[in-house]
Amino acid sequence: MFKNMAIWLVIGIVLMTVFNQFNTRQVALGSLEYSQFLEEVKQGRVTKVVIQGRTLEATTTDGKRITTYAPPDLWMVSDLLKNNVKVVAKPEEEQSFLTSIFVSWFPMLLLIGVWVFFMRQMQG
């Protein structure tokens, strides 16, 4: 009985870990359309923009944080600099090596583990 409960507990913990890994951890920010974002920049209401890939996180003059997604706009940075907006660029987030190995190998390891479990049960 204890052995079965331990196995189900481990399976539950692994599933919760995998679910939490894929769960987005971003704080809910005010979302804005890209054209509205450019309008806010032109009116001088944006003080700082953090560019990470195509995601733009902006800080307004009243301290509010807004986010938007940018299309491939060649002149976006120059428009931001023209309107005295501080621009910070960050590289896109990538999965760690261990996470990518875990995600790619987990299904196969799970199948092997289940197969070994059933083979042991059939022997007993």
Backbone bond lengths (Angstrom), bond angles and torsions (degrees), N, CA, C in turn:
res aa  C-N    CA-C-N  psi(-1)  N-CA   C-N-CA  omega(-1)  CA-C   N-CA-C  phi
1 M - - - 1.455 - - 1.533 110.82 -
2 F 1.349 115.41 -47.09 1.460 119.45 -179.25 1.531 111.17 -64.09
3 K 1.330 115.60 -36.74 1.463 120.59 -179.77 1.530 110.68 -63.06
4 N 1.313 117.06 -43.92 1.477 121.05 178.99 1.521 111.33 -65.10
5 M 1.325 116.66 -41.54 1.469 119.60 179.09 1.530 110.96 -64.67
6 A 1.325 116.29 -38.46 1.469 120.28 179.18 1.522 110.40 -64.64
7 I 1.320 117.29 -41.36 1.470 120.80 179.56 1.523 110.33 -64.02
8 W 1.344 117.30 -45.69 1.462 120.08 179.63 1.527 111.40 -66.06
9 L 1.325 116.97 -33.68 1.468 120.46 177.38 1.528 110.79 -65.93
10 V 1.323 116.66 -43.50 1.470 120.53 178.09 1.524 110.42 -63.99
11 I 1.326 117.44 -43.39 1.470 120.52 178.67 1.526 110.47 -61.68
12 G 1.328 117.15 -41.98 1.466 120.65 178.45 1.517 112.43 -63.47
13 I 1.334 116.77 -41.74 1.466 120.46 179.66 1.523 110.71 -65.34
14 V 1.336 116.65 -41.35 1.469 120.30 178.94 1.522 110.22 -64.03
15 L 1.316 117.74 -43.33 1.465 120.26 179.23 1.523 111.78 -64.22
16 M 1.332 117.02 -40.20 1.471 119.88 177.60 1.523 110.95 -64.76
17 T 1.323 117.23 -38.62 1.462 120.87 178.82 1.519 111.02 -64.65
18 V 1.329 116.67 -44.16 1.465 120.25 178.63 1.526 110.60 -63.85
19 F 1.328 117.19 -42.65 1.464 120.42 179.23 1.525 110.69 -62.40
20 N 1.323 117.39 -44.40 1.469 120.58 -179.84 1.515 111.88 -66.99
21 Q 1.327 118.18 -28.99 1.459 120.93 178.73 1.524 110.78 -65.50
22 F 1.329 116.41 -39.05 1.454 120.22 -178.36 1.524 113.04 -87.79
23 N 1.298 117.11 -10.41 1.456 121.27 179.33 1.529 108.94 -71.89
24 T 1.311 117.69 133.13 1.460 120.08 179.68 1.512 109.62 -71.87
25 R 1.312 114.52 135.46 1.458 120.00 -176.80 1.522 112.27 -106.04
26 Q 1.285 117.38 15.38 1.451 119.91 -177.90 1.523 110.60 -78.23
27 V 1.309 114.01 142.52 1.454 120.02 175.91 1.520 107.68 -72.07
28 A 1.304 116.17 141.46 1.462 120.01 -179.01 1.521 109.67 -66.49
29 L 1.305 115.70 114.59 1.459 121.55 179.22 1.519 108.33 -107.83
30 G 1.318 115.55 160.29 1.450 119.43 175.51 1.515 109.69 -67.79
31 S 1.314 117.16 123.62 1.456 120.96 -178.20 1.523 109.58 -91.45
32 L 1.320 115.65 145.80 1.447 121.10 -175.76 1.523 108.56 -142.12
33 E 1.313 117.31 144.82 1.455 120.55 175.10 1.524 109.06 -71.21
34 Y 1.326 116.25 152.90 1.465 120.80 -175.64 1.530 112.02 -62.17
35 S 1.321 117.37 -40.40 1.471 119.65 -179.92 1.531 110.99 -66.30
36 Q 1.343 116.91 -37.24 1.472 119.65 176.05 1.528 110.31 -67.41
37 F 1.333 115.95 -36.60 1.457 120.10 177.64 1.532 110.78 -60.91
38 L 1.331 116.81 -45.89 1.468 120.10 178.40 1.526 111.56 -62.89
39 E 1.318 116.23 -35.90 1.469 120.27 177.50 1.530 110.40 -64.77
40 E 1.335 116.63 -41.02 1.472 120.88 177.61 1.528 110.37 -63.17
41 V 1.320 116.42 -38.94 1.470 120.56 178.51 1.521 110.11 -64.52
42 K 1.331 117.23 -45.39 1.466 120.77 -178.47 1.523 112.15 -64.62
43 Q 1.340 116.81 -30.11 1.460 120.07 179.05 1.529 112.03 -84.62
44 G 1.333 118.06 -0.99 1.457 121.76 176.14 1.513 114.83 79.95
45 R 1.311 118.08 21.74 1.466 121.17 -177.91 1.528 112.97 -92.17
46 V 1.338 117.86 -5.20 1.462 121.71 -178.39 1.523 108.37 -110.13
47 T 1.346 116.33 131.03 1.463 120.49 -178.87 1.522 113.06 -104.98
48 K 1.321 117.31 -33.12 1.469 120.60 -175.32 1.517 109.68 -145.80
49 V 1.343 116.31 142.06 1.455 122.14 177.70 1.525 108.73 -131.96
50 V 1.337 116.05 130.23 1.459 121.95 173.92 1.526 106.64 -106.10
51 I 1.339 115.79 118.82 1.455 121.78 -178.43 1.525 108.24 -102.71
52 Q 1.320 115.64 120.14 1.466 121.09 177.94 1.519 107.63 -131.44
53 G 1.330 115.75 99.21 1.465 120.13 -173.41 1.511 108.85 68.57
54 R 1.316 116.61 -119.29 1.466 120.95 176.53 1.516 112.36 -105.16
55 T 1.307 117.21 4.81 1.456 121.45 179.57 1.520 109.16 -92.41
56 L 1.316 115.73 130.67 1.454 121.73 177.40 1.525 108.78 -115.39
57 E 1.325 116.15 123.09 1.459 121.19 174.95 1.526 107.07 -112.95
58 A 1.302 115.71 116.41 1.459 120.97 -174.38 1.523 110.88 -112.69
59 T 1.327 114.66 150.38 1.455 121.80 173.51 1.522 107.24 -113.72
60 T 1.330 116.40 126.42 1.459 120.81 -178.53 1.526 110.15 -86.56
61 T 1.323 115.62 173.32 1.462 120.25 -179.19 1.523 112.41 -66.08
62 D 1.329 117.49 -26.53 1.465 119.95 178.54 1.527 112.34 -91.73
63 G 1.361 118.14 10.52 1.457 122.10 174.29 1.511 115.59 88.43
64 K 1.323 118.03 1.49 1.460 121.43 178.56 1.519 109.68 -76.06
65 R 1.337 116.07 144.81 1.455 120.38 176.59 1.517 108.96 -106.05
66 I 1.328 116.14 129.24 1.454 121.75 178.94 1.523 108.82 -125.95
67 T 1.305 115.82 155.14 1.457 120.42 178.39 1.518 109.75 -131.17
68 T 1.315 114.94 149.56 1.451 121.41 177.02 1.517 108.35 -152.72
69 Y 1.305 116.51 165.89 1.456 122.27 178.05 1.514 108.22 -114.31
70 A 1.333 115.76 131.04 1.459 120.92 -173.66 1.518 111.42 -99.66
71 P 1.328 116.57 137.83 1.465 119.29 170.32 1.526 108.42 -74.39
72 P 1.328 118.21 171.30 1.473 118.71 177.98 1.532 110.71 -68.55
73 D 1.323 116.41 88.81 1.460 123.62 -176.66 1.527 108.39 -107.53
74 L 1.323 116.83 113.12 1.464 120.53 -177.16 1.528 113.06 -68.53
75 W 1.314 117.62 -28.43 1.460 121.22 -172.87 1.528 112.79 -102.33
76 M 1.319 117.94 8.12 1.459 120.59 -176.07 1.530 111.78 -61.42
77 V 1.320 117.47 -47.41 1.463 120.31 -177.29 1.523 110.61 -64.96
78 S 1.318 117.21 -39.98 1.462 118.72 178.89 1.529 111.14 -66.73
79 D 1.335 117.26 -35.94 1.469 120.21 175.64 1.526 110.64 -64.22
80 L 1.325 116.62 -40.70 1.464 119.95 178.87 1.528 110.85 -64.48
81 L 1.329 116.44 -44.67 1.464 119.71 -179.29 1.527 111.87 -66.82
82 K 1.341 117.93 -34.07 1.469 121.28 177.20 1.515 111.48 -62.17
83 N 1.330 116.10 -32.02 1.458 120.82 -178.16 1.533 112.66 -97.20
84 N 1.336 116.46 22.13 1.473 123.66 175.37 1.529 113.10 57.39
85 V 1.314 116.23 43.72 1.461 122.09 177.02 1.525 107.58 -101.33
86 K 1.333 116.10 130.50 1.456 120.56 176.76 1.524 108.41 -74.99
87 V 1.341 116.93 125.86 1.460 122.03 -175.69 1.525 109.19 -110.87
88 V 1.337 116.19 126.51 1.460 122.89 175.74 1.521 106.98 -120.15
89 A 1.342 116.72 126.46 1.463 121.03 -179.70 1.527 109.58 -109.80
90 K 1.323 115.99 134.07 1.462 122.17 177.51 1.518 108.35 -126.18
91 P 1.330 117.11 149.39 1.472 118.55 176.88 1.520 110.61 -71.29
92 E 1.326 115.72 158.03 1.458 119.90 178.22 1.524 109.52 -66.53
93 E 1.331 115.24 143.64 1.456 119.68 178.68 1.516 109.50 -71.53
94 E 1.331 115.03 134.87 1.450 120.62 177.07 1.520 108.52 -118.75
95 Q 1.326 115.79 154.39 1.450 119.55 176.86 1.523 108.97 -69.99
96 S 1.321 116.12 145.72 1.450 119.57 176.79 1.523 109.75 -69.29
97 F 1.318 115.85 162.64 1.454 121.14 -178.52 1.522 111.03 -61.75
98 L 1.338 116.70 -43.46 1.463 120.19 -179.76 1.526 111.77 -64.85
99 T 1.320 116.48 -39.26 1.466 119.80 179.12 1.522 110.85 -64.78
100 S 1.315 117.16 -43.07 1.467 119.18 -179.61 1.525 110.95 -66.45
101 I 1.330 117.87 -37.56 1.471 119.93 176.48 1.522 110.10 -65.78
102 F 1.333 116.48 -43.79 1.459 120.22 -178.87 1.524 110.94 -61.64
103 V 1.305 117.14 -44.50 1.464 120.79 -177.96 1.526 110.89 -67.37
104 S 1.319 117.97 -38.98 1.460 119.37 -177.31 1.527 112.55 -78.29
105 W 1.326 118.62 -32.48 1.462 121.79 -177.22 1.516 113.61 -95.49
106 F 1.313 119.06 -15.72 1.463 121.00 -174.82 1.526 113.89 -58.49
107 P 1.334 120.27 -46.85 1.474 118.74 -179.22 1.531 112.96 -60.21
108 M 1.327 116.66 -41.02 1.449 119.40 -179.61 1.533 111.01 -67.85
109 L 1.324 117.24 -43.01 1.464 120.37 178.01 1.525 111.34 -63.86
110 L 1.315 117.25 -36.47 1.464 121.07 177.56 1.525 110.47 -64.59
111 L 1.324 117.41 -44.19 1.463 120.53 178.00 1.522 111.48 -62.94
112 I 1.321 117.37 -41.74 1.458 120.36 178.14 1.522 110.38 -64.31
113 G 1.319 117.11 -41.68 1.459 120.63 178.43 1.514 112.21 -62.98
114 V 1.319 117.92 -42.81 1.460 121.47 178.12 1.524 109.94 -65.26
115 W 1.329 117.22 -40.52 1.456 121.29 178.99 1.523 110.66 -62.19
116 V 1.352 117.62 -45.57 1.461 121.42 178.27 1.533 109.73 -62.58
117 F 1.313 117.79 -41.46 1.466 121.41 179.60 1.522 111.13 -59.92
118 F 1.342 117.21 -46.60 1.466 120.69 -179.57 1.524 111.44 -68.02
119 M 1.314 117.60 -36.06 1.463 120.11 178.50 1.524 110.73 -64.69
120 R 1.316 117.03 -40.06 1.475 120.29 177.53 1.528 110.82 -67.12
121 Q 1.324 116.62 -38.09 1.458 119.82 179.31 1.525 111.14 -65.93
122 M 1.329 116.67 -36.07 1.454 120.44 -179.55 1.532 111.65 -71.34
123 Q 1.323 118.46 -27.66 1.456 121.68 179.13 1.522 111.87 -73.17
124 G 1.336 116.58 -30.78 1.458 120.60 -172.77 1.464 116.35 -80.37
